[in-house]
Amino acid sequence: LKVAVKDPHGKIAKEVMKKIEPILSGGGKQNTYGALARADTGKKIVAMRRRFSCAPAFLTFAIDDVNHPTSIRMAMSSSSNTDFPAVVSGGHHEAMKHGFKHYCGENGISIPASYSARLQTLVKNPVGAAWVYKKLVNDVLSILVGKRPAFGQKAGTTRMSEFVSWEEECLGAIVGTPLAYLGVTETTGGGSLHFHVVLWGGLSPDILELVADIPELCEHVGSVLDSTYSATLPREVHVSDLVTKDLKQNCDSSQAFRKRDAAARAMQVPPDPVESRDDFQNFTYCTVCERNVHEHSHTCYKPPNGYHGCRMCRPAGESKGTRAIQLSWSEEKGKAVEMDIEAAGQMPNDPKDDFHPLLSPDKRIIVWELNRPSIDGLLSLDHSLNEADAKADIISKLSEAMWSKVQPKTAMKSQSEHDARATQYSPQEVDVYTFFDDQDSMFHGMLKGSVTAGIMPAYDKSVKELRKELMDWLERHPGDRYQGRTLEQLQQNSSLLSAYAKTNQPGGKLELYLFSKAKGVNVHLHTEDKASGNFILKEVIKAGEDEELENAPIIRFVQKCDEDCYKLFVPKADAIIRELQSLSLKQLLGLYDRVANKLEDRNGWVVEYNPLLTSLLGCNTNLAFLGSKEQSKQALFYIGPYINKNGVKVVDALPLLAHAQHHALQHPSVADDSETTKRQVQHIMTRVLNKLNSLMEISDTQ
């Protein structure tokens, strides 16, 4: 043992480890996050590869725990079972989502609305984040993948694999019929948890490799893969996202523009993908732009792949449709090139011959590429124009690229043309803000409209404070006339003002009138045309008759068919066009060039995603398709280092064994059978195992 400690990699050390490693592994593999609990990962990987063949999908998602409503609730202390965070209402959720001030309980505890406040609350109580993460992983695997995870079992029991049939209720929502999966949890440098999992289900790479030379089957396979995996966005979505991000990052955009989309995607509920297909698609596109477009960071250049570029291989190359390609090495070009797909050669009769960790009996290198087309660039500019016409030309070309199907009203050249068209909006031209359907819905719209219009900072007021402000203005101006009657006359037909401010009354045109006067904004009221679905302007509530107030910010509300409450809506083009018009010609030229340079290969920066998964989680996701046997096998061995990350080497047991043996001689066991060899071995090995486990480093969330 002394010789082995001096030379832990020598021949004698290997003989000692050969004898003690089975004992340590047998006693330590049941300890969660123990030093030897993950030592047999390689055996599990090979066993699952042999049992289920090649896995077709690799899923990664990083929960946005700071912005997750449940993690915020779990991280806060509770003083009552009838109030937040034990019970959540629509007002609580809207306050968390949009940054409204909201007080809870008798002590007036404020919900942490800003990102920094939520992060500070979560750091103080990591148990909330860990619980929500575990629940989310369980829901994703049980509901979306379609197979419950095998944790939480009693000691000494094993969950048997469930029988998988082709019945509809057994199908997963993202990868088809689930067979199995192998996953691991990892922590980032900041302590947040994220999940890596290899999925078996759907089309197997073994089958796809064999049918790669049959065009008819490849066409059907491509349509199936396109229904599960996406790696592209429409051109107008890319342009709009690039312009918006450039205005926020490189231009002096207004504070209102920076705050207009402050609600985190993790807090928003996506529309129904069946009943509101277009709305769901737009919601998914917005989530992908915010969460699934790769941006280089220092981790992209971690060796060894980072020496030669982004280790995530971004931007990815373009592909005209989802298809199979065959690669071969070109000595002349010094790189892999695409070639015509050859017919499959002779396959081994015995499937046991295909157990090599990386190699395949098929000598062809077949890879399935997802649809990732190139994007048409922006139109060239006319540099002979004067400054005013040049600015109008740039804004016009950007508007056409962002809203090719919609003509933005704020881009109209004449004011009369703009006024004529601004009386109605089609549903495609606007973003309608939907709040929790309760008595405060319209007042939430007032708060959100005030923030987006730049007349009030976020986290400044609560619904209760807004109601009181409107009633205070009414008290100060009893002689103002509304719809032919004074406010004093209207007040006599209402409840007392103090009671009104405290009770949840839904409100209507009178409250919008008071809002316009109290906040100094022009309120445009629209109604929905039942035949066309367009929003038709019916009434304008002006902030005042002064010339200064006539140019006050505009906040728009619409009353949809069969609905009593007015809802806030914002034209998509207005905010961006207003910011573009405020820029100088030099700034516009710089913005146009930056957008043009990034546009053509922008699909290469889109991380592969599943629309349903991405929209539901609202966080960073990556559902990668493993289109070849080599990719599938490498993904399994990619998981291995994560499972053993920050682990303790078994060879470290040698000096610990010597120390434990010395300690056992000085402090022998006090058990009844302490003189027996069995007890002495148990005493020494238990101490070694405990010392090894104490060397493990795990985060608080783990």
N, C-alpha and C positions, 0 to 999 in steps of 0.2 A: 504493500500500500504506500509506503514511503517513497519507493522508486516511482510508482505511478503518479504520485503528487508532483514529483520533480519533473517528470516528462509525461504530461497528460495525453500526448499524442503518440506515445511510443507503443511498442509491442506489449509490454507488461500492462500498461494502462488499458489497452484494448481488452486484454484478458479479464482484468478486474471489472470493467464496465459490462462485459458480456454476462457476468454473473449477477451484478447488482441491478442492472437496468430493468430486467423483467419484474423484479420485486418493487422497484420504485414506480414503474409505470402502472402496475396492478393496483398499488395503493393510492396513487395520486391522480388517476384519470377522472375520478368523480368530483374533484374539487373545482368548482367554477372559477375560471380565470387562474387556476393553479399553474405551476411551472410545467407540469407534465400532462395537464388536461388536454392540451392541443398537440402533444407530441406525435400522436398517431394520425395526424391530418392527412399525410401522404397516403396512408393505407385506405382511408375513407374515400379520398379522391379517386384512386385507381378502382376501388370497389364499385363506386357509383358509375364510373365510366364503363366498366364491364357490364354492369346490370342494366343501365338505361341507354347505352350507346352515347352518341355525341349530343351535347346540349345545343339548342338553336338560339338561345337568348341569354344576354347578360344585362342585368338590371342594376342600376345604381340610383339612389335618391338620398338627398340630404334635407331633412326636415327643417323648415324655417321655424324653429322653436321660439324665437324671440317674438314673431308675429302670429303665432298660433293662438287662437282664442282660448283653447282649453289649457294650454301651458301657462298662460297668463293667470287664469283662474286658479290653477293648482299651485302657482308660486305665491299667491297672496294668502294672508292669514284670514280665517273666517271667524266672525264673532256671532253669527246668527245662521240658523238653518233656513231662514225665510228670505234672506237677502244675498246680494252678490258677495263672494263668488260661489256660495253654495247653490244659489238659484240665479239663472241668467235670463234677462228679458231682452226684448228687441232694442230697447234703449241702451242697455249695457253693450250689446253687440255693435250697434252703430257707433257708440262712443269709442270702442276699441278700434273699429275699422277705419273711421274717418277722422279720428282725432278730436272728437267733441269732448268738452268737459262734462264729467258726470260724477256725482257724489253718491256714495252708497252708505246706507245704515245711519244709525243715530249719531255716530261719531264723525260722519262726513268724510269718510276715507275716499280719496280720489283714485279713479282707475288710472294706471300708468299709461298715458296716451302716446307720448313721444317714444321714439325708438330707444333713446338712451335710458329713459325711465323704465321701459320694459326689460331692457337688457340688465340693468342694475337689479331689478326685482328677481329676475331669473337666476342671476349669479348667486344671490343670497339663498336661494332655495332650488338647487339643481334636481331635487327629487321630482318636482313637477315636470321638468323637461324630460327626465328619464321615463317617467310613467307615461307621458303622452307619446313619446317615441315608441315605447314598447307596444302601446295600444295601436298606434298607426301602422307599425310593421305587421302586427297580427291581422289588422283589417285588410291591408293590401294583399297579404298572402292568402287570407281566407276568402275574401270577396272578389278582388280583381284577378288574382292568379287562380283561385278556385280550389286551394288545398290548404287546410289548417296546418300551422307549424307544430312540430313535435316537441314543445317545451312545456314545462309546468306539470310533468308527470311525477308520480310518487316514486320514491327511491326503490330500485330493484325491479321496475316495470319498464316495458318497452311498448311504444305505440306501433301497432302493426299497420302496414300500408293498406289504405283503403282500396277496394276494387274500383277501377276506373272504367266507366262505360261511356258510350257515345250519346247518352241522354242529355237533353238540353240543360237540365239543372246541374250537370256535372262539368259543363264547359266553363272555362275561365273567361274573363272579359277582355284579356289582353293577349294571351298567347295560345288560345285554344284549350284543348284537353290537357290538364296538368298531370304529369307523371311524378315528378320529384323536383327538389331544388336543394342547393347547398349554399348557405349564406353566412355572412359574418358582419359584425358591427365594428366600426372603426370610429375613432375620435379625431377631430381636427385639432390644430394648434390652439384654437380658442375653446376647446372642450365640447363643441357641438357633435352630436352623433350622426353618422350616416351609414347606409346599409349597402353592401355588395351581395348580390345573389346570382348564381347561375341557375337557369330555369330549363327543365326538360318538359317539352310540350309543343304541340303544333308540328310544323314541318321539320323533319330531321335533316341535318346536313348530309347524312349518309344517302338519303333518297335524292336530295337535290343535286348531289354530285353525280349520281347515275343518270339523271334526266337532263343534264346540262346541254347535251347535244341533240335534244329533241325540241325544235322550235315551238310546236303546238303546246306541249306541256309547260315549257318555260313561260309562255304567255299567260297561262292560267296561274302558274306559281307566282308570277309577278303581281297579278291582281290580288292574290291572297296576301302577299307580303305588304302591298300598299295599304291594305285595310288594317294592318297592325302597326307597321313602322312608318314614320315620316321623317324626312330630312330636308324639307324645303318649305318655303313660304312664298306667297304671291309677291310679284314685283312691287305693287303699290304699298304693301305692308312693310317691305324692306325700306323703301324710300321714306315713308312716313316715320319709321322708327329711327332711321339715320338722321333725318332732319331734326326730330324732337331731341334726340340725345346730343346732337351737335349744338343746338340752341342752348341746352342746359350746361354743357361742359365747356364750350369754347366761345360763347357769346354772352353779352350782358343782358340775359333774359330777365324778365320781371320776376319778382318773388311769387306773384300769383300763378305764373306759368310753371314755375318749379314745383308748386304745391298742388297743382290741379289733379294729379294722379297719385296722391299721397297714400291712398289705401293699399295695403299690402295684398298681394295675390292670395296668400295663404288664408286671409280673412274673408275672401269673397266666395260666394256660392255660385257655381256655374249654372247657366240656363240648361233646361232639359234638352239633351241631344236629339230627342225624337220629335218633340212638339215644337221646339224653337231651334231648328238646325242651323240657320244663318247666325243667330245670336250666339249659339254655342261655338260655332267656328270662329267668329270674331273674338270671343272670349279666349279661346285657345291660342289664337294668333298673338293676342296681347300678352298672355302668360309666357309664350315661347320667346317673344322679343325681350321680355324683362328677365327671364330666368334661364333660357336655353340657347342663348347666343354666346359662344365662347369668346372670352377676352383673355389675352396673355397675362400671366402673372409669374412670379418668381418660381413657382412649382413647375411651370412648363419646361424649365431648363434643368431639371434634376437629372443627373447622369444615370445610366449611360446614354439614353436616347436624347436627352436634353443637350448633349454636346453638338448635335447636328441640326437642331431646330426644336419646335414644340413637340414634346413627348406624347401629346395627344393627337399628333398628326393633323393639326389645324393650320391653314384651311384644307379641308378634304377636297379631292379632285372631283370634277364634274362627271355626271353620268346621265346619259340620255335614256331615261327609263330604268325601271328595276329589271336587271338582267344578269345572266351569268357570263363571266369572262374567264378566259384562260390566259395565264401569265407564263412567260418564259424569259430566261435571262439572255440579254443581248450583249455579247462581248464587244461589239462595235460601239454601242451607245453607252455601255457600262451601267446599265440599269434594266429593270424588268419592263417588258413591253407586252402589249395585248396582242393575241394571235387568235386565229380561227379555232373554235373548239373542236378537238378531236374526239372520236368515238372512244368510249371507255374500253380499257383493255381487259385481260382475263382477271376476274376477281377470285380470291382464295375460296375454296370450298368450305374450309373449316373457319368459322368466325373467330376462333381463338387466335388465329394468326394476325388479327387486327388489334392486338392489345398493346402495341408499342405506344409509349406516352405521347409522341409527337408525330411520328411518320404514319403514312397511309399506304395501303397496298396499291392504291390508284396512283400512278406516277404523274398524272396531270396535276397542275396547280389550278384548281377551280375556285373562284371567288364570286359570290353574289353581291352585286353593288345595288344599293338603294337609289331610287330616282333622285337626282340632284342636278338639275339642269343649270346651265349658265343663264345669267340675267342680262337683258339688253341694257346698255348704258344710257346715260342721260343724253339729251340732244345737245348739239354744239351751240355755243352762244354767238350772238352777233356783236362783235366788239366795235362796230362802227357807230353805234347808237350813242345819244347823249346820256347823261347820268340818270335822268328821270325815266327815259324809255328803257335804259339798260336794267334798272331795278325792276321795272314792270315786266320786262322780258324774262328775267331770272325767276321772279315769283310766279309768273304764268307757267313756265316750264316745270317748276317744282310742283305746282298745284296740279298740273295735268298728270304728272308722274304719280302723285300721292292719291289723287281721286280721279282716276281715268273715267270712272263710271258716274261721277258726281261733279257737277260744275259748282265750285265753291262760290257762295254769294259775295263774300268779302273780296274776291278777286275781280269783281266786275269793275269795268273802267269808269263808268258814269255812276254818280250817286243815285240818279233817278232809276237806272236799271237795277241797282242794288236794292233800293227801297221797294221796287215792284216785286222782285223775286223773294225778298226777305219776309213776305207775308205768309209763306208756307214752306214747309220742309218735308222732304220724304223721310221715311224711317231710316234709310241708308245714310242720310246726311247727319244724323244726330246720335248722341249717346244719352240714353235715358237712365237716370239714376233711380234705382229701385231700392227703397228702404223697407225695413220691417213693417209689415202691414198692421200698424196699431194707430192709436190716436195722435201720436207724435210724428207720423210719417211726413206730413207737409212741413213741419217745423225743422225736421232734419234736412229737408231739401233747402230751406231757407239758410241754415247754417252752412251747408255745403256750397250753395251758390255764393254766399258771402265770401267764403275762402277762395273759391275759383275766380271770383271777380276781383279779388285783391283788396277788398274793403275791410277785411277782418282777418287776423292771423289765426292759424289753426290752434286748437287747444285753448281758445280764449273764452268761449261761452258755452253754457249748457242750455238744453231746451227750456228748462225752467227759468233760467235767467233771461232768455230771449222772450219768452211769453211775458214776463214781468216788464221788460223794456217796452214791448208793444203797448201794454196796458198803461204804463206811465206816460207814454206819448199821447195816448187817447185822453188821459186825465188833463194833460196840459193844453190840449187843443179841442175842447168840447164843441167849439163853433164850426169846425171843419165840416164841409158837406160831402156826403158820399151817397150816390144814387138818389139825389133829391132830398135827403134828410140830413140833419146835423148828427154828429157823432153822439151828442148828448141825448138826442131822441132815440138813437139806436141803443144806447146804453140802458135806457129805461126799460127796454124789452129784453134785456139780458140779465144774467146773474150779476152779483156784486163783483167788482173788479178784482178784489183780493181773492175771492173764491175762484174766479176764472183763471188767475195766474197759477193757482195750486192744482186745479183739477185738469185732467187730460181730455180737453175738448178738441175734436179734430180740426176745426177751423175751416175757413173758406175764403171768399173774395174779400171780406172785410179784413181778415188778418193779413192778406197779401197787400191790401191798401195801406194798412198800418206799417207793414214791413217796408214798403216803398218809401213812405214818408220818414220813418224813424232812421232808416239806413241811407237815405239819399240815393236810391237806385230806381231805374225805370224797369217796371215789371211788365213783361209781355205775356198775355194769357192766350193760349192756343187751345183749340179743340181738335179732336181726331175725326177726320172724315171717314165714315164707315165704308164707303165704296173704295176709295183709293188708299186709305191708311195714312194719308198725308196730315201734317199738323198745320191747321189753318189759323192764322192770327185773327182773334175776335175782339180783343180789347187791350189797350195800352194804359197802364197806370203810371203816370208821370210823377217823378219825385218832386217837381215844382214847376213853376212857370218861368223861373229865371233862365237866362241863356246858359249859364254855367251848369244848372241842373238838367237842362235838356240834353247835354252831352254826357250825362252821368252813365256809369256802367249799366248794362242791360242784363237782367236775369230772367230767363224764360221758364214758364211752367206750361204743362199741357194737361188737359182733362180728357182721358181716353174714353172710348165708348164703354158704356155700362159700368163706369167708375165715377165715384163722387169726388174723390180726392184729387187735387192737383199734384203733378209730379214734376220735379226739376228735370230739364233736359238742356244739353249744351251742344251746339253745332260743332261738328268735328273740325271744320276748317277754320272757324273764327279765331281761336286762340293762336294757332300756328301762323296764320296769315298776319294777324296783328303783330306778332313778334317779328316776322320777316320784314314787315313794312317799317318797323322801328330801326332796322339795321342800316348802316351806311353801305354804299356800293362796294367798298373794299371788303367789308365784312361779308356781304352777300356772295361776292366772288370767291372768297376763301371757303365759305360754307359749301358752295356749289361744287368746288373742286374736291373738297374732302369727301362729300357724298358720292361724287362720280368715281373717285378712286376706290372706294370701298364697295361699290354696288355690284360690280360684275361677278366677283367671286364670293358674294355674301352668303349664298347657300352653303358654301364650304365651311362657314363658321357656325352653322346651325347644328347643334348637338342632336343626335337621333332621339326621337321621342314618340310616345304613344299619345294621341290627342286626349283620350279619356283619362289616362293616368295623370298627365300633366295638368289638365284643367282641374281635376279633383284635389291634387296635392298642393298646387300653387307654389312649388319649390323647384330646386334644381333636380332634374331627372335625366336619366340616360338609359333608354332601352335599345341596346345595340344588338343587331342581328348577326349571329355567328354563321356566316355563309359558307364555311368550309370546315372539313374535319380538323385541319390544323388550327384554325381559329378557336374552335370549340375546345380542343384539348389544351391549348395554351391558356384559355380563360380559366380552366380549372386550376392550373398551376399558378395563375395570377392570384387566385383566391388564397392559395397556401401561405405566401408570405404575410398576408394580412392577418390570417388566423394566428400565425406565430409571431406577429409583430410585438416587439418589446418583450419577447420571451427570454427564458433563462436556458442556457445550454446545459444539457445533461452532464457534460464533462465537468461542469462546475461542482458536481456532487463529490468528486474525489477529495479535495481538501476538506469539504464539509464532513465527509465520511471519517477522515482521520481525526478531525476535531470531535465528532460525535463519539467515536470509539474511546478517545481519551476522557471525555466527559462521563461516559457510562462507567468507566473504571473508577473514577473519583466519586461519582454519585450514582450508585447502583439502584436498580428498580426496587421498590418496596412491595411489589406484588407477591402473592403467596408462592408463585412459581418462578421467582426471580433467579433461581439457580439454574434453570433449564436453558438450553440453547435457544429454543423457540422464543422465550421471553427476551433474551438478550438481543436477538436479531430484531425483534419488534421494537425494542427500546431504541436501538441505534438507528434503524431505518426510519422510524417515525420522526426522530429528531432531524435527520438529514432532510426528509421531505418537508417538514415545517420550515426549516431554514431556506430551502429552495423557494418555497411559496412566499416567504417574506421578502425575497429579492424581486418579486414581480411588481411592476409599476402600472397602475391603472388610474384612470381619471375618476373624478367624483361622480360623473354621470354614468360611467360604466358600473 
